[in-house]
Amino acid sequence: MKAKINDSIQTLINITADFSDLIIPKGTVGAIVECYTNPEAYAIDLTIPNPQVIGGFTYENVILSPQHFRVITSQTLPEYNAEKIIFN
């Protein structure tokens, strides 16, 4: 298994949301909430910036294969730069 529950991840490709028409961009960060072994897959809550909600984020749950993400640690966590986020 590539990851375990509660691991932080970063997507390596654009993701089409499972329960909406949202396209989630490559590089989005999330957390593993379930692991499946046959075939290997992961339920992941992805963090989506949304200034219209309290806390500034919503979450989208998706099922991903191991090749669609990388596990990140505090040493490999992407730098957060609020100036790069553009809200409509």
Secondary structure, DSSP 4 states (H G I P E B T S, - for coil): ----TT-EEEESS-EE-SSSSPEEPTT-EEEEEEEEETTEEEEEEEEEE-TTSTTSEEEEEEEE-GGGEEEE-TTTPPPP-GGG----
